[in-house]
Amino acid sequence: MGSLGRGRFPICNCTAGLPRMAITSWNSQQQSMSCSLVVVVGQGSSRSSKRREIPDHHRRNVANHLLQTAVSSVQQLLDFERQGHLCARAFFNPQELRSLEACVSEAAESQKLNAYRHRVAVLCPGVDPFSVKTIQEAQNIIRLKGTDELGFLQTFNLHQRSQAVREWTSHPRLCSTVAALLGVERVRLYQDCLFLKMPGFGETNWHSDLNMVPIDTNSFLTVWIPLRSLEKDDSSLHFASGSHRDFALPYWQSNEGMMNLQGRGYPINTYSKLALGDLTFHHGWTLHWAPGQPLGGTHRAAWTMSYFADGARILCTKHARRKVQEEDAWSFQAWRKDIKEGQLARHPLLPAVFPDQEKILSGRRRFST
């Protein structure tokens, strides 16, 4: 979960790369330094700003180093803490998103068959996915033997195949916002994933991301970026607001028992008509769902990045109440075998992305990798 209640608020510096934030006062003549910030998420003058005085107990951090960040407004931090999701309008401009779409699409082009093989592995128990030689063969197997309809295709970890995609996963403005929303100082990348819904593909079932993650943490979130503008009829995410804070829900209920979320009083919210450059954040425990993509239109592609707080450990399964769902095992199996249960989740395939050590202004503190 976030930690606003504990007063954690990342310290920021103003650089040319981060026009959203300005340090409005600075007293460097005393050891107990103080500063105020104006912080805004999104681009353009229409975005509201909030001024917040850094609490006294953070001043020692300022003396050590300043972390580059593009922190959300205080209200947005509270919204994320309470609801478990947040929409950042115009976080990137259209030109940036066209560049992102191009590099993600290029990296995913050679992985189309593997995306179908992954769905065979998930939906068709007992079928060897690597025996599938063509997309048509995969579609036939899913239609005949699938336990559920084909709701989407996943292509994992394009950042491991493309330098251009890798640079997006460590985008300073994005990663610093992730740190702010989680209320932590250091962030690691868990995975990136391209989700593709072709016209006629079915709905995505209610789920929470952390059920599929073998890391023992609450400090986890996913960034969801549509790669084109989305209209009302497109398959956008729907969130059960507050579900990330309901410990009793997953403790007592199975996945099937969590289907009637409105019956539990959750407001079900979505962000319709997402423009190019809009994106959403959701907490790792927030339950979310997406409808099918209508026939007769075009496909919906969304690129996601998931992050967690550095210092988390690999989940110990001996006393775990239930097993980690294996749907995303293709994403984590390459590094999971190298780290024992209970050890820190640190691995070259789980790179540290915030803070950028080259941009620490003072103290020159080096964090472990």
HELIX and SHEET records of a PDB file:
HELIX    1   1 LEU A    4  ARG A    6  5                                   3    
HELIX    2   2 ASP A   56  HIS A   58  5                                   3    
HELIX    3   3 ARG A   59  ASN A   64  1                                   6    
HELIX    4   4 VAL A   74  GLN A   83  1                                  10    
HELIX    5   5 PRO A   94  GLU A  109  1                                  16    
HELIX    6   6 LYS A  112  LEU A  123  1                                  12    
HELIX    7   7 PRO A  129  SER A  131  5                                   3    
HELIX    8   8 ILE A  135  LYS A  145  1                                  11    
HELIX    9   9 LEU A  158  GLN A  160  5                                   3    
HELIX   10  10 GLN A  163  THR A  169  1                                   7    
HELIX   11  11 PRO A  172  LEU A  182  1                                  11    
HELIX   12  12 ASP A  209  MET A  212  5                                   4    
HELIX   13  13 SER A  243  ARG A  245  5                                   3    
HELIX   14  14 ALA A  248  TRP A  252  1                                   5    
HELIX   15  15 GLU A  256  MET A  258  5                                   3    
HELIX   16  16 GLN A  262  ARG A  264  5                                   3    
HELIX   17  17 ALA A  329  ARG A  336  1                                   8    
HELIX   18  18 GLN A  357  LYS A  359  5                                   3    
SHEET    1   A 3 ALA A  22  TRP A  26  0                                        
SHEET    2   A 3 CYS A  35  VAL A  39 -1                                        
SHEET    3   A 3 LYS A  50  GLU A  53 -1                                        
SHEET    1   B 6 HIS A  85  ALA A  88  0                                        
SHEET    2   B 6 LEU A 279  HIS A 283 -1                                        
SHEET    3   B 6 PHE A 220  PRO A 226 -1                                        
SHEET    4   B 6 ARG A 300  ALA A 309 -1                                        
SHEET    5   B 6 VAL A 187  LYS A 197 -1                                        
SHEET    6   B 6 LEU A 153  PHE A 156 -1                                        
SHEET    1   C 6 HIS A  85  ALA A  88  0                                        
SHEET    2   C 6 LEU A 279  HIS A 283 -1                                        
SHEET    3   C 6 PHE A 220  PRO A 226 -1                                        
SHEET    4   C 6 ARG A 300  ALA A 309 -1                                        
SHEET    5   C 6 VAL A 187  LYS A 197 -1                                        
SHEET    6   C 6 ALA A 352  PHE A 354 -1                                        
SHEET    1   D 4 THR A 204  HIS A 207  0                                        
SHEET    2   D 4 HIS A 288  ALA A 290 -1                                        
SHEET    3   D 4 HIS A 238  ALA A 240 -1                                        
SHEET    4   D 4 ILE A 268  THR A 270 -1                                        
SHEET    1   E 2 ILE A 215  ASP A 216  0                                        
SHEET    2   E 2 ARG A 313  ILE A 314 -1                                        
END                                                                             
